[in-house]
Amino acid sequence: MFSIDAVMSTGLVTLAPEATLADARSLMQEHRIHHLPVVDANNKLRGLLTLSDLLRASDSSLRDADERIHARDIRVGDVMVTEVATVSAAASLRQAALFLEKHRIGCLPVMDGETIVGIITDSDFVAVAINLLEQLEDSEPVEDSFDDADVA
């Protein structure tokens, strides 16, 4: 059984609830990620902000500039998801994958007790699938080559 800690990302990029949507957007662009765990000063998980949440909460650029609410004026804590599904690092990859699929979510913060230690995303599962496909291709028997004279 493969456990989540073998695949999860541990170089976490997080932000505080007091951060702004502009801060979150910058972090997502800089690190090329779509999920930001929101943590307090003690590294306790308080919520999750996804790219979809950020886009949904952002004001439209079609609105008149004088009436627009800027991303620097909206706090992450006001738009983040607070009921976050999490997973233990000891859980199996299969369990986590089935949960993501069933609930149609893109990530699970990985917890060690009350502390966030990593995150596993749908992209991590794509990487696992690619690895397994490559292993399968490498293990398939290679057919002997033949020339046209062998075919009647």
VMD Tcl script that builds the backbone (N, CA, C; Angstrom):
set m [mol new atoms 456]
animate dup $m
set s [atomselect $m all]
$s set {name element resname resid chain x y z} {
  {N N MET 1 A 0.843 -1.182 0.000}
  {CA C MET 1 A 0.000 0.000 0.000}
  {C C MET 1 A 0.887 1.244 0.000}
  {N N PHE 2 A 0.623 2.144 -0.923}
  {CA C PHE 2 A 1.332 3.408 -0.972}
  {C C PHE 2 A 0.629 4.393 -0.049}
  {N N SER 3 A 1.408 5.113 0.736}
  {CA C SER 3 A 0.806 6.102 1.619}
  {C C SER 3 A 0.976 7.495 1.019}
  {N N ILE 4 A 0.179 8.382 1.518}
  {CA C ILE 4 A 0.158 9.747 1.000}
  {C C ILE 4 A 1.482 10.459 1.189}
  {N N ASP 5 A 2.174 10.171 2.282}
  {CA C ASP 5 A 3.415 10.899 2.544}
  {C C ASP 5 A 4.480 10.623 1.494}
  {N N ALA 6 A 4.302 9.586 0.681}
  {CA C ALA 6 A 5.258 9.306 -0.392}
  {C C ALA 6 A 5.030 10.205 -1.608}
  {N N VAL 7 A 3.869 10.814 -1.706}
  {CA C VAL 7 A 3.503 11.569 -2.899}
  {C C VAL 7 A 3.202 13.039 -2.615}
  {N N MET 8 A 2.774 13.343 -1.407}
  {CA C MET 8 A 2.321 14.696 -1.091}
  {C C MET 8 A 3.428 15.736 -1.270}
  {N N SER 9 A 3.011 16.956 -1.493}
  {CA C SER 9 A 3.939 18.081 -1.553}
  {C C SER 9 A 4.155 18.589 -0.135}
  {N N THR 10 A 5.420 18.777 0.233}
  {CA C THR 10 A 5.715 19.240 1.589}
  {C C THR 10 A 6.258 20.660 1.613}
  {N N GLY 11 A 6.670 21.180 0.511}
  {CA C GLY 11 A 7.143 22.565 0.450}
  {C C GLY 11 A 5.936 23.486 0.387}
  {N N LEU 12 A 5.205 23.547 1.488}
  {CA C LEU 12 A 3.928 24.254 1.495}
  {C C LEU 12 A 4.062 25.753 1.305}
  {N N VAL 13 A 3.165 26.285 0.526}
  {CA C VAL 13 A 2.992 27.719 0.400}
  {C C VAL 13 A 1.669 28.005 1.098}
  {N N THR 14 A 1.713 28.791 2.156}
  {CA C THR 14 A 0.510 29.094 2.932}
  {C C THR 14 A 0.379 30.599 3.078}
  {N N LEU 15 A -0.757 31.025 3.589}
  {CA C LEU 15 A -0.917 32.424 3.923}
  {C C LEU 15 A -1.864 32.546 5.104}
  {N N ALA 16 A -1.872 33.712 5.694}
  {CA C ALA 16 A -2.680 33.991 6.882}
  {C C ALA 16 A -4.057 34.497 6.473}
  {N N PRO 17 A -5.055 34.341 7.346}
  {CA C PRO 17 A -6.393 34.842 7.039}
  {C C PRO 17 A -6.427 36.354 6.794}
  {N N GLU 18 A -5.462 37.076 7.351}
  {CA C GLU 18 A -5.416 38.532 7.194}
  {C C GLU 18 A -4.859 38.967 5.841}
  {N N ALA 19 A -4.257 38.051 5.107}
  {CA C ALA 19 A -3.701 38.371 3.791}
  {C C ALA 19 A -4.838 38.785 2.860}
  {N N THR 20 A -4.478 39.443 1.779}
  {CA C THR 20 A -5.490 39.897 0.818}
  {C C THR 20 A -5.558 38.952 -0.377}
  {N N LEU 21 A -6.622 39.100 -1.149}
  {CA C LEU 21 A -6.735 38.302 -2.368}
  {C C LEU 21 A -5.610 38.644 -3.345}
  {N N ALA 22 A -5.133 39.872 -3.316}
  {CA C ALA 22 A -4.002 40.249 -4.170}
  {C C ALA 22 A -2.758 39.453 -3.758}
  {N N ASP 23 A -2.549 39.299 -2.440}
  {CA C ASP 23 A -1.427 38.488 -1.950}
  {C C ASP 23 A -1.570 37.047 -2.428}
  {N N ALA 24 A -2.778 36.513 -2.306}
  {CA C ALA 24 A -3.035 35.124 -2.696}
  {C C ALA 24 A -2.799 34.938 -4.192}
  {N N ARG 25 A -3.290 35.856 -4.990}
  {CA C ARG 25 A -3.103 35.756 -6.435}
  {C C ARG 25 A -1.617 35.768 -6.791}
  {N N SER 26 A -0.852 36.628 -6.135}
  {CA C SER 26 A 0.590 36.693 -6.392}
  {C C SER 26 A 1.278 35.377 -6.044}
  {N N LEU 27 A 0.926 34.807 -4.894}
  {CA C LEU 27 A 1.522 33.531 -4.488}
  {C C LEU 27 A 1.169 32.413 -5.468}
  {N N MET 28 A -0.085 32.373 -5.890}
  {CA C MET 28 A -0.512 31.333 -6.834}
  {C C MET 28 A 0.224 31.458 -8.162}
  {N N GLN 29 A 0.384 32.670 -8.638}
  {CA C GLN 29 A 1.091 32.876 -9.899}
  {C C GLN 29 A 2.577 32.543 -9.759}
  {N N GLU 30 A 3.189 33.019 -8.692}
  {CA C GLU 30 A 4.618 32.810 -8.477}
  {C C GLU 30 A 4.972 31.328 -8.351}
  {N N HIS 31 A 4.137 30.570 -7.644}
  {CA C HIS 31 A 4.443 29.159 -7.376}
  {C C HIS 31 A 3.690 28.201 -8.302}
  {N N ARG 32 A 2.893 28.753 -9.203}
  {CA C ARG 32 A 2.121 27.952 -10.164}
  {C C ARG 32 A 1.281 26.895 -9.451}
  {N N ILE 33 A 0.470 27.363 -8.481}
  {CA C ILE 33 A -0.396 26.483 -7.702}
  {C C ILE 33 A -1.826 27.018 -7.723}
  {N N HIS 34 A -2.756 26.151 -7.361}
  {CA C HIS 34 A -4.172 26.520 -7.359}
  {C C HIS 34 A -4.834 26.384 -5.996}
  {N N HIS 35 A -4.067 25.959 -4.985}
  {CA C HIS 35 A -4.631 25.729 -3.652}
  {C C HIS 35 A -3.693 26.317 -2.607}
  {N N LEU 36 A -4.261 27.136 -1.722}
  {CA C LEU 36 A -3.467 27.739 -0.653}
  {C C LEU 36 A -4.088 27.428 0.705}
  {N N PRO 37 A -3.401 26.625 1.514}
  {CA C PRO 37 A -3.875 26.442 2.891}
  {C C PRO 37 A -3.737 27.764 3.643}
  {N N VAL 38 A -4.752 28.070 4.430}
  {CA C VAL 38 A -4.747 29.289 5.241}
  {C C VAL 38 A -4.480 28.852 6.674}
  {N N VAL 39 A -3.388 29.372 7.244}
  {CA C VAL 39 A -2.961 28.941 8.577}
  {C C VAL 39 A -2.782 30.145 9.496}
  {N N ASP 40 A -2.893 29.867 10.804}
  {CA C ASP 40 A -2.643 30.926 11.785}
  {C C ASP 40 A -1.159 30.941 12.147}
  {N N ALA 41 A -0.794 31.770 13.096}
  {CA C ALA 41 A 0.609 31.931 13.488}
  {C C ALA 41 A 1.212 30.641 14.046}
  {N N ASN 42 A 0.371 29.711 14.532}
  {CA C ASN 42 A 0.852 28.438 15.071}
  {C C ASN 42 A 0.815 27.317 14.041}
  {N N ASN 43 A 0.657 27.669 12.775}
  {CA C ASN 43 A 0.591 26.716 11.677}
  {C C ASN 43 A -0.632 25.804 11.775}
  {N N LYS 44 A -1.682 26.274 12.443}
  {CA C LYS 44 A -2.927 25.517 12.528}
  {C C LYS 44 A -3.798 25.883 11.332}
  {N N LEU 45 A -4.313 24.866 10.667}
  {CA C LEU 45 A -5.135 25.078 9.483}
  {C C LEU 45 A -6.437 25.780 9.853}
  {N N ARG 46 A -6.694 26.907 9.202}
  {CA C ARG 46 A -7.913 27.685 9.442}
  {C C ARG 46 A -8.871 27.643 8.263}
  {N N GLY 47 A -8.337 27.317 7.085}
  {CA C GLY 47 A -9.180 27.284 5.904}
  {C C GLY 47 A -8.369 26.957 4.672}
  {N N LEU 48 A -9.006 27.093 3.530}
  {CA C LEU 48 A -8.367 26.797 2.250}
  {C C LEU 48 A -8.893 27.792 1.229}
  {N N LEU 49 A -7.994 28.318 0.421}
  {CA C LEU 49 A -8.377 29.207 -0.664}
  {C C LEU 49 A -7.926 28.571 -1.970}
  {N N THR 50 A -8.867 28.359 -2.870}
  {CA C THR 50 A -8.532 27.793 -4.174}
  {C C THR 50 A -8.573 28.897 -5.222}
  {N N LEU 51 A -8.014 28.606 -6.369}
  {CA C LEU 51 A -8.072 29.572 -7.468}
  {C C LEU 51 A -9.527 29.888 -7.816}
  {N N SER 52 A -10.380 28.894 -7.783}
  {CA C SER 52 A -11.807 29.130 -8.061}
  {C C SER 52 A -12.416 30.087 -7.044}
  {N N ASP 53 A -12.070 29.898 -5.752}
  {CA C ASP 53 A -12.568 30.811 -4.715}
  {C C ASP 53 A -12.091 32.229 -4.987}
  {N N LEU 54 A -10.826 32.347 -5.340}
  {CA C LEU 54 A -10.243 33.661 -5.597}
  {C C LEU 54 A -10.944 34.344 -6.768}
  {N N LEU 55 A -11.144 33.600 -7.844}
  {CA C LEU 55 A -11.791 34.193 -9.018}
  {C C LEU 55 A -13.244 34.557 -8.736}
  {N N ARG 56 A -13.929 33.718 -7.979}
  {CA C ARG 56 A -15.326 33.971 -7.634}
  {C C ARG 56 A -15.463 35.238 -6.773}
  {N N ALA 57 A -14.495 35.463 -5.895}
  {CA C ALA 57 A -14.558 36.609 -4.978}
  {C C ALA 57 A -14.016 37.890 -5.596}
  {N N SER 58 A -13.293 37.781 -6.689}
  {CA C SER 58 A -12.705 38.964 -7.324}
  {C C SER 58 A -13.769 39.736 -8.081}
  {N N ASP 59 A -13.634 41.034 -8.044}
  {CA C ASP 59 A -14.581 41.889 -8.760}
  {C C ASP 59 A -14.269 41.841 -10.249}
  {N N SER 60 A -15.264 41.990 -11.044}
  {CA C SER 60 A -15.117 41.942 -12.490}
  {C C SER 60 A -14.377 43.165 -13.005}
  {N N SER 61 A -13.498 42.944 -13.956}
  {CA C SER 61 A -12.797 44.067 -14.586}
  {C C SER 61 A -13.737 44.809 -15.533}
  {N N LEU 62 A -14.923 44.266 -15.772}
  {CA C LEU 62 A -15.900 44.928 -16.625}
  {C C LEU 62 A -16.631 46.043 -15.881}
  {N N ARG 63 A -16.568 45.998 -14.562}
  {CA C ARG 63 A -17.237 47.028 -13.754}
  {C C ARG 63 A -16.461 48.342 -13.875}
  {N N ASP 64 A -17.176 49.422 -13.746}
  {CA C ASP 64 A -16.570 50.746 -13.788}
  {C C ASP 64 A -15.454 50.829 -12.749}
  {N N ALA 65 A -14.295 51.335 -13.125}
  {CA C ALA 65 A -13.114 51.358 -12.258}
  {C C ALA 65 A -13.367 52.061 -10.927}
  {N N ASP 66 A -14.214 53.081 -10.921}
  {CA C ASP 66 A -14.490 53.815 -9.680}
  {C C ASP 66 A -15.321 52.997 -8.697}
  {N N GLU 67 A -16.071 52.029 -9.194}
  {CA C GLU 67 A -16.945 51.222 -8.346}
  {C C GLU 67 A -16.348 49.853 -8.017}
  {N N ARG 68 A -15.236 49.526 -8.618}
  {CA C ARG 68 A -14.639 48.208 -8.470}
  {C C ARG 68 A -14.060 48.008 -7.072}
  {N N ILE 69 A -14.235 46.805 -6.518}
  {CA C ILE 69 A -13.599 46.434 -5.255}
  {C C ILE 69 A -12.293 45.736 -5.609}
  {N N HIS 70 A -11.195 46.278 -5.176}
  {CA C HIS 70 A -9.899 45.746 -5.550}
  {C C HIS 70 A -9.508 44.547 -4.694}
  {N N ALA 71 A -8.756 43.641 -5.273}
  {CA C ALA 71 A -8.330 42.420 -4.583}
  {C C ALA 71 A -7.490 42.740 -3.346}
  {N N ARG 72 A -6.865 43.889 -3.321}
  {CA C ARG 72 A -6.064 44.264 -2.150}
  {C C ARG 72 A -6.940 44.711 -0.979}
  {N N ASP 73 A -8.245 44.876 -1.235}
  {CA C ASP 73 A -9.175 45.298 -0.189}
  {C C ASP 73 A -10.029 44.147 0.362}
  {N N ILE 74 A -9.803 42.931 -0.140}
  {CA C ILE 74 A -10.590 41.775 0.304}
  {C C ILE 74 A -9.665 40.816 1.054}
  {N N ARG 75 A -10.039 40.492 2.274}
  {CA C ARG 75 A -9.227 39.579 3.094}
  {C C ARG 75 A -9.518 38.124 2.733}
  {N N VAL 76 A -8.484 37.309 2.744}
  {CA C VAL 76 A -8.604 35.878 2.474}
  {C C VAL 76 A -9.575 35.234 3.462}
  {N N GLY 77 A -9.501 35.631 4.725}
  {CA C GLY 77 A -10.366 35.064 5.753}
  {C C GLY 77 A -11.849 35.268 5.494}
  {N N ASP 78 A -12.182 36.250 4.676}
  {CA C ASP 78 A -13.585 36.518 4.371}
  {C C ASP 78 A -14.138 35.655 3.248}
  {N N VAL 79 A -13.260 35.024 2.463}
  {CA C VAL 79 A -13.729 34.238 1.313}
  {C C VAL 79 A -13.247 32.790 1.318}
  {N N MET 80 A -12.353 32.441 2.214}
  {CA C MET 80 A -11.809 31.074 2.241}
  {C C MET 80 A -12.877 30.065 2.663}
  {N N VAL 81 A -12.673 28.827 2.283}
  {CA C VAL 81 A -13.508 27.725 2.745}
  {C C VAL 81 A -13.018 27.352 4.135}
  {N N THR 82 A -13.921 27.274 5.097}
  {CA C THR 82 A -13.504 26.970 6.467}
  {C C THR 82 A -13.761 25.517 6.853}
  {N N GLU 83 A -14.661 24.857 6.164}
  {CA C GLU 83 A -14.899 23.434 6.413}
  {C C GLU 83 A -14.079 22.655 5.396}
  {N N VAL 84 A -12.845 22.350 5.777}
  {CA C VAL 84 A -11.885 21.750 4.860}
  {C C VAL 84 A -11.733 20.264 5.161}
  {N N ALA 85 A -11.905 19.451 4.133}
  {CA C ALA 85 A -11.627 18.024 4.263}
  {C C ALA 85 A -10.117 17.857 4.312}
  {N N THR 86 A -9.636 17.024 5.229}
  {CA C THR 86 A -8.204 16.773 5.364}
  {C C THR 86 A -7.963 15.269 5.384}
  {N N VAL 87 A -6.706 14.904 5.349}
  {CA C VAL 87 A -6.335 13.491 5.352}
  {C C VAL 87 A -5.078 13.312 6.195}
  {N N SER 88 A -4.952 12.154 6.792}
  {CA C SER 88 A -3.754 11.810 7.553}
  {C C SER 88 A -2.661 11.354 6.596}
  {N N ALA 89 A -1.422 11.628 6.967}
  {CA C ALA 89 A -0.294 11.198 6.130}
  {C C ALA 89 A -0.217 9.680 6.026}
  {N N ALA 90 A -0.822 8.964 6.962}
  {CA C ALA 90 A -0.780 7.502 6.962}
  {C C ALA 90 A -1.859 6.873 6.083}
  {N N ALA 91 A -2.795 7.668 5.586}
  {CA C ALA 91 A -3.877 7.137 4.758}
  {C C ALA 91 A -3.317 6.610 3.439}
  {N N SER 92 A -4.062 5.750 2.798}
  {CA C SER 92 A -3.610 5.202 1.516}
  {C C SER 92 A -3.925 6.182 0.383}
  {N N LEU 93 A -3.141 6.086 -0.669}
  {CA C LEU 93 A -3.384 6.916 -1.850}
  {C C LEU 93 A -4.749 6.605 -2.445}
  {N N ARG 94 A -5.120 5.344 -2.443}
  {CA C ARG 94 A -6.410 4.943 -3.000}
  {C C ARG 94 A -7.557 5.619 -2.247}
  {N N GLN 95 A -7.495 5.610 -0.914}
  {CA C GLN 95 A -8.537 6.258 -0.118}
  {C C GLN 95 A -8.644 7.743 -0.477}
  {N N ALA 96 A -7.515 8.406 -0.560}
  {CA C ALA 96 A -7.514 9.837 -0.868}
  {C C ALA 96 A -8.051 10.094 -2.269}
  {N N ALA 97 A -7.639 9.282 -3.235}
  {CA C ALA 97 A -8.100 9.457 -4.614}
  {C C ALA 97 A -9.613 9.258 -4.715}
  {N N LEU 98 A -10.115 8.241 -4.066}
  {CA C LEU 98 A -11.560 7.996 -4.081}
  {C C LEU 98 A -12.322 9.147 -3.436}
  {N N PHE 99 A -11.774 9.712 -2.367}
  {CA C PHE 99 A -12.418 10.844 -1.695}
  {C C PHE 99 A -12.453 12.064 -2.609}
  {N N LEU 100 A -11.320 12.366 -3.261}
  {CA C LEU 100 A -11.284 13.515 -4.181}
  {C C LEU 100 A -12.302 13.349 -5.299}
  {N N GLU 101 A -12.362 12.133 -5.849}
  {CA C GLU 101 A -13.293 11.880 -6.950}
  {C C GLU 101 A -14.748 11.981 -6.478}
  {N N LYS 102 A -15.056 11.360 -5.362}
  {CA C LYS 102 A -16.432 11.341 -4.862}
  {C C LYS 102 A -16.943 12.747 -4.554}
  {N N HIS 103 A -16.091 13.574 -3.950}
  {CA C HIS 103 A -16.509 14.910 -3.519}
  {C C HIS 103 A -16.165 16.004 -4.522}
  {N N ARG 104 A -15.525 15.606 -5.624}
  {CA C ARG 104 A -15.169 16.533 -6.700}
  {C C ARG 104 A -14.396 17.741 -6.180}
  {N N ILE 105 A -13.344 17.443 -5.417}
  {CA C ILE 105 A -12.464 18.499 -4.920}
  {C C ILE 105 A -11.072 18.282 -5.472}
  {N N GLY 106 A -10.257 19.323 -5.438}
  {CA C GLY 106 A -8.956 19.268 -6.084}
  {C C GLY 106 A -7.773 19.011 -5.172}
  {N N CYS 107 A -7.994 19.044 -3.846}
  {CA C CYS 107 A -6.861 18.827 -2.955}
  {C C CYS 107 A -7.314 18.412 -1.574}
  {N N LEU 108 A -6.375 17.849 -0.838}
  {CA C LEU 108 A -6.579 17.509 0.568}
  {C C LEU 108 A -5.344 17.939 1.340}
  {N N PRO 109 A -5.490 18.847 2.296}
  {CA C PRO 109 A -4.370 19.130 3.186}
  {C C PRO 109 A -4.049 17.869 3.993}
  {N N VAL 110 A -2.771 17.607 4.175}
  {CA C VAL 110 A -2.326 16.416 4.904}
  {C C VAL 110 A -1.932 16.849 6.314}
  {N N MET 111 A -2.531 16.172 7.298}
  {CA C MET 111 A -2.376 16.586 8.685}
  {C C MET 111 A -1.621 15.553 9.512}
  {N N ASP 112 A -0.881 16.067 10.481}
  {CA C ASP 112 A -0.294 15.266 11.543}
  {C C ASP 112 A -0.868 15.847 12.831}
  {N N GLY 113 A -1.957 15.261 13.278}
  {CA C GLY 113 A -2.675 15.843 14.410}
  {C C GLY 113 A -3.316 17.149 13.988}
  {N N GLU 114 A -2.953 18.227 14.661}
  {CA C GLU 114 A -3.504 19.556 14.364}
  {C C GLU 114 A -2.634 20.352 13.385}
  {N N THR 115 A -1.493 19.786 13.000}
  {CA C THR 115 A -0.520 20.512 12.180}
  {C C THR 115 A -0.572 20.052 10.729}
  {N N ILE 116 A -0.603 21.013 9.829}
  {CA C ILE 116 A -0.555 20.686 8.402}
  {C C ILE 116 A 0.896 20.378 8.023}
  {N N VAL 117 A 1.096 19.233 7.373}
  {CA C VAL 117 A 2.450 18.804 7.012}
  {C C VAL 117 A 2.638 18.677 5.507}
  {N N GLY 118 A 1.555 18.801 4.759}
  {CA C GLY 118 A 1.665 18.676 3.315}
  {C C GLY 118 A 0.321 18.894 2.661}
  {N N ILE 119 A 0.297 18.677 1.362}
  {CA C ILE 119 A -0.949 18.773 0.597}
  {C C ILE 119 A -0.845 17.790 -0.551}
  {N N ILE 120 A -1.955 17.150 -0.865}
  {CA C ILE 120 A -1.993 16.260 -2.027}
  {C C ILE 120 A -3.082 16.780 -2.945}
  {N N THR 121 A -2.752 16.897 -4.227}
  {CA C THR 121 A -3.667 17.505 -5.183}
  {C C THR 121 A -3.979 16.540 -6.314}
  {N N ASP 122 A -4.969 16.906 -7.099}
  {CA C ASP 122 A -5.304 16.103 -8.265}
  {C C ASP 122 A -4.105 15.997 -9.214}
  {N N SER 123 A -3.274 17.023 -9.274}
  {CA C SER 123 A -2.064 16.965 -10.111}
  {C C SER 123 A -1.082 15.909 -9.616}
  {N N ASP 124 A -1.017 15.718 -8.300}
  {CA C ASP 124 A -0.155 14.674 -7.746}
  {C C ASP 124 A -0.628 13.299 -8.210}
  {N N PHE 125 A -1.938 13.112 -8.289}
  {CA C PHE 125 A -2.474 11.826 -8.751}
  {C C PHE 125 A -2.233 11.624 -10.239}
  {N N VAL 126 A -2.241 12.678 -11.014}
  {CA C VAL 126 A -1.898 12.559 -12.431}
  {C C VAL 126 A -0.442 12.102 -12.560}
  {N N ALA 127 A 0.444 12.653 -11.731}
  {CA C ALA 127 A 1.854 12.237 -11.755}
  {C C ALA 127 A 1.993 10.765 -11.386}
  {N N VAL 128 A 1.219 10.311 -10.408}
  {CA C VAL 128 A 1.243 8.885 -10.025}
  {C C VAL 128 A 0.762 8.033 -11.198}
  {N N ALA 129 A -0.318 8.457 -11.847}
  {CA C ALA 129 A -0.844 7.701 -12.986}
  {C C ALA 129 A 0.179 7.616 -14.116}
  {N N ILE 130 A 0.857 8.705 -14.398}
  {CA C ILE 130 A 1.886 8.706 -15.445}
  {C C ILE 130 A 3.000 7.732 -15.085}
  {N N ASN 131 A 3.440 7.770 -13.835}
  {CA C ASN 131 A 4.489 6.862 -13.379}
  {C C ASN 131 A 4.060 5.403 -13.537}
  {N N LEU 132 A 2.841 5.088 -13.143}
  {CA C LEU 132 A 2.339 3.713 -13.256}
  {C C LEU 132 A 2.213 3.285 -14.716}
  {N N LEU 133 A 1.763 4.187 -15.581}
  {CA C LEU 133 A 1.666 3.871 -17.002}
  {C C LEU 133 A 3.045 3.603 -17.606}
  {N N GLU 134 A 4.026 4.401 -17.202}
  {CA C GLU 134 A 5.391 4.182 -17.693}
  {C C GLU 134 A 5.927 2.833 -17.226}
  {N N GLN 135 A 5.655 2.479 -15.972}
  {CA C GLN 135 A 6.094 1.185 -15.458}
  {C C GLN 135 A 5.410 0.046 -16.210}
  {N N LEU 136 A 4.129 0.203 -16.496}
  {CA C LEU 136 A 3.389 -0.810 -17.228}
  {C C LEU 136 A 3.944 -0.984 -18.634}
  {N N GLU 137 A 4.226 0.129 -19.293}
  {CA C GLU 137 A 4.794 0.061 -20.637}
  {C C GLU 137 A 6.164 -0.606 -20.629}
  {N N ASP 138 A 6.976 -0.317 -19.613}
  {CA C ASP 138 A 8.304 -0.907 -19.514}
  {C C ASP 138 A 8.252 -2.402 -19.243}
  {N N SER 139 A 7.175 -2.865 -18.614}
  {CA C SER 139 A 7.097 -4.281 -18.252}
  {C C SER 139 A 6.416 -5.131 -19.317}
  {N N GLU 140 A 5.816 -4.507 -20.326}
  {CA C GLU 140 A 5.161 -5.263 -21.385}
  {C C GLU 140 A 6.213 -5.962 -22.229}
  {N N PRO 141 A 5.930 -7.203 -22.624}
  {CA C PRO 141 A 6.910 -7.925 -23.449}
  {C C PRO 141 A 7.067 -7.254 -24.812}
  {N N VAL 142 A 8.289 -7.242 -25.273}
  {CA C VAL 142 A 8.589 -6.664 -26.571}
  {C C VAL 142 A 8.398 -7.751 -27.617}
  {N N GLU 143 A 7.601 -7.452 -28.641}
  {CA C GLU 143 A 7.369 -8.432 -29.692}
  {C C GLU 143 A 8.614 -8.550 -30.548}
  {N N ASP 144 A 8.892 -9.783 -30.954}
  {CA C ASP 144 A 10.017 -9.990 -31.868}
  {C C ASP 144 A 9.694 -9.323 -33.185}
  {N N SER 145 A 10.700 -8.744 -33.777}
  {CA C SER 145 A 10.479 -8.123 -35.072}
  {C C SER 145 A 10.435 -9.225 -36.129}
  {N N PHE 146 A 9.724 -8.969 -37.161}
  {CA C PHE 146 A 9.639 -9.938 -38.244}
  {C C PHE 146 A 9.637 -9.181 -39.555}
  {N N ASP 147 A 10.000 -9.910 -40.607}
  {CA C ASP 147 A 9.968 -9.245 -41.908}
  {C C ASP 147 A 8.790 -9.792 -42.716}
  {N N ASP 148 A 8.565 -9.204 -43.842}
  {CA C ASP 148 A 7.406 -9.579 -44.653}
  {C C ASP 148 A 7.431 -11.036 -45.068}
  {N N ALA 149 A 8.591 -11.663 -45.145}
  {CA C ALA 149 A 8.689 -13.064 -45.565}
  {C C ALA 149 A 8.056 -13.981 -44.514}
  {N N ASP 150 A 7.952 -13.517 -43.263}
  {CA C ASP 150 A 7.362 -14.349 -42.207}
  {C C ASP 150 A 5.838 -14.375 -42.279}
  {N N VAL 151 A 5.248 -13.437 -43.012}
  {CA C VAL 151 A 3.793 -13.351 -43.095}
  {C C VAL 151 A 3.344 -13.972 -44.403}
  {N N ALA 152 A 2.377 -14.891 -44.332}
  {CA C ALA 152 A 1.922 -15.555 -45.541}
  {C C ALA 152 A 0.714 -14.875 -46.104}
}
mol reanalyze $m
mol bondsrecalc $m
mol representation Tube
mol addrep $m
